[in-house]
Amino acid sequence: MRKFIAVYIDLENVAGVLDLDKMLQDIILEEDKEATEEYIFAVKFACGDTNSISKLREQLINHNFDIREAPHISAKKNRADLIISLDAFEKLYLDKPAIDRFVFVTKDSDFSVIMDILRKFGKEVWLITQAGDAQRPIFTSCTDNIIVLPQPQKTIPKKERKDTKSREEGMKSGEKKPQKDEETERSKDKTAEELFKRVLVSLDPSEEHLLIAIANKMRQLDKSFKIKNTTFKKMTTLAKEFEKKGCFKSIKNKDGHLMITDIDLSR
């Protein structure tokens, strides 16, 4: 089975933080389906002014992207959003090839217009954006999935790099992680636990529920949530922690999939 994907990159907004090779891999790795599908990037379109294009030109050429320059018409505004939106609408109208998923790489809320239209016509819409924009209602209301771009790494002065390397070499394996890293991990774990609880509360406690279905509902509540980014790493590990507290019982169905039953969150 083939899935045809259109990728639109608004270079003005993301050129400085985008790793194109990794991004295209993430689009495929994001799939949770068991069935094997062949993913075809049928449309690869990048738009921005000369400066923003130059930062990614080699990667874009290597992946056969259609590169379109959009000069600034004012001090801060170009027409990349209009050009990309019209191209996406044209693909929707012509339906050749029939695109299954439209992926927009941007933080510009103007794209919410075309994203909403595409969903109304039954198309799947994904957004790839920076962390600060992932939870904006204007985006969460018009997308099926949101992937968060990694934060750009700051350039470290040569002296600091040398000092850091020396500290790393001197650290013992048993030493604790920096406090900031521990706080980040705790925050992600807390988010996972809260989402899990919210979904459990909505379920019929007398029925049996697939763990994978619960995971999908968690993602619907928070499209930027990834269990792999927590210390749990897997949904089964998270579920076991709750089962130890007596919140439910788990069994496996005939296909070997984990099921949750006898839900009781009063404990």
N, C-alpha and C positions, 0 to 999 in steps of 0.2 A: 504494500500500500504506500502511495506517495502523498506527501503533504507539501504544498507549494507555499513558499514564504516570501513576503516582500519586506525588505529592510530599508528604512528611510533614516538617514543620519543628518541631523541639523548640526553642522560642524561649528556654527557660531557658538553653540552652548556647551559642547562636550569635547572639542578637539584636544584640549589640554589634559584630559583625564581618561581618554579612551584607548584601550588596547584592542584593536580590531580583531586580531586572531583569537584572543580569549573570549571576546564578546560573541563571536559567531559560534564558538564551541558551547558557550553557556546557553545559548538559545536552544541547542539540541539537548544538552545535558539536563536542562530544566524539566524535560518530559518525565512524567512518573508512570507512563503507560507500560504495560508488560509486552504489548504487541510490538513487533519490529516494524518500524516505518522508515522509508527513505525520504530524507528531507531535501527538497530542492529549493535553493535560494533563487527564485525565478526573477525577482526584481531586486537590484542592489543599487541604491541611489543615494548620493551624498551631495549636499548643497551648502554653500557658504561663501564668504568673500575670499579673496586671494590669500590673505594671511592665515585664515583658519584652515584652508585647504592644504597649504604647504606643510603643516604639521603632520598630516596623515597621508600625503599624496602617494608615497611609495607603497604603504600598506593597501590603500584603496586600489591602486593600479594592480597590485599582485592578486587581489581578490576580484578583479574585473568589475569594479563599481563604475557606474555612470556618474561622472563628476560634473556638477553644474556650478558655475560661479554665480554668486548673487551679490553684486556690488551694493554698498551702502547707499541708500537714498536720503539718509539724514545722518547726523552724527552717531546715533546709536542703533539705527534700525535698517535692516535689509529686507529682502523679499523672500528669504529662504522658506519661511512658513507657508507663504502663498504658493510658491512653486511646488513644494513637496505635496501640499494638500491637493492641488489641482491634478498632479500626477497620480496620486492615490485614488482620487475620484474617477479619473479616466480609466484606471485599471478595473475599478469596480463596475463602471458602465460597460466597458468593452468585454470584460470577463474572459479575456484571452491573453495569457493563460488565466484560468480560474484560481484566484489566490485564496488560500484557506486562512492564512494568518498574516496580518499586517503588523510589523514591528516598527515603532517610532523611537528613535534615540534622541532625546531632547529634554529640556526642562522648561520649554516655552509653553505656557498654558494656551496659547492660540491654537495649538494642535488639537485641543480637546474637541473642537468643532468637527473636524473631519473624523476623529476617532469615534465620536458619538454616532455620526452618520453611518460609518462602516458597520458598527455593531447593530444598528437598526436593520441593516440588510443582511444580518446573519453572519457577518464575518468576525473572526476571532481577532482581538486587538491586544497587543502587548506594548508595554512601555519600558524603556531602559533609561534610567535617569539617576541623578545624584541622590544621596541619602536624604538631604534636606527637603527634597520635593516628592519623595515616594509616598508620603501620607497626605498630600494635599487633596482635599475632597474633589476638586475639579478634575483630578487625574483618577482617583479611585472609583469615581462614579462612571467613567467611560472606558474602563479597561478590564480585561480578563486576567491579566497577570502583570506584575511589576518586578523588574529585576533592578537591583541597586548597583550602580557602578562603584568599584572600589575607590577609596579616597586616594588622591595622588600623593606619592611620597615626596616629602620635602627634601631638597638638596642639602646634604649635611656637609659643613665645611671640612676640609681635609684633616685638620687637627682633631675635630670631634670624631671623625670616622676612625682615626687611629686610636683615640682614647676608648671609643666604644668597642673596637675590636679587642683591645687589651683587656677590657673588663669582661667581655664574653669569654675570652680564652681562660681567664682566671676564675670564672664562675664554676662552681661544682654542680654536679647533676642534681644534688638534693636541695639546692637553694630554691627559695620561693620565687614565684613570678612577681614582677613589679605590681604595685598596688593598683595602678591604673588598669592593667590588663585583667586583674582579678575582678575589679569593679565592672568592667565591660562584660566579662563572662557571666557574672551574677545577674546583670541586667538582662541579658539575652535568655538566661535560664528562667528568670522570673516571668518574662514575656511568654515563654513556651508554656509554663505552668498555668498562667492566667488564661491563655487562649484555650488550653486543654479543658480547664474547668468550665469556661463559658460554653463550650460545645457540649460537655457532659450534662450540664444543667438543662440544655434544650432537648435532650434525648428522652425517649420513653424508657424508664428504668426497668421495665419488665421485659423489654425486647432485647434481642442480641444485635450488636452493632459491629460492623467491620472496622478495625483500627485504621485501615487505609482511608475509609470514608470519613472518619473523624479528622484525619490529617488534612484531607481536602477541604473540610469545612473550616479548619483553622486557617488555611491559606486564603479562604474566601473572606474571613474576618480581617486578616492582615496580609495583603498580597506580597509584602516584602519579607515575610517571615520564612526562615529556612531552618529546619531542625538540625541540619548539618553544621550550622554556625553556633550551636549551643554545645555545652559539655556533654549533653545526652547523646548527640550525634545521630541517634536513630529513635524513631517513634516507639519501638518496642522497649527501649531503655526507659524512656519517659513514662510509659504505661506501667512498667514494673514498679517504679517508685510510688505511683498512686495505688497500685494493687497492694503493696506492702502496708499501706495505711488503712486498708480495708474499704477503699472507695468503690471497688467493684471486683468481680471475678473475671478471669480470662480463660477462654477455651479456644481450641482450634477447630475450624470446620473441616469438611471432608477434603477440601483442596489445600489444607495446611495453613490457611490464613487466620490470623489472630482475631478473635471476636471478644467483645466486652459485654458483660451482662450483670444483672443484679447491682445496678448502680445505686450507691448510697453516699452522698457527699456530706452527710451530717456528722461523719466521724472525723 
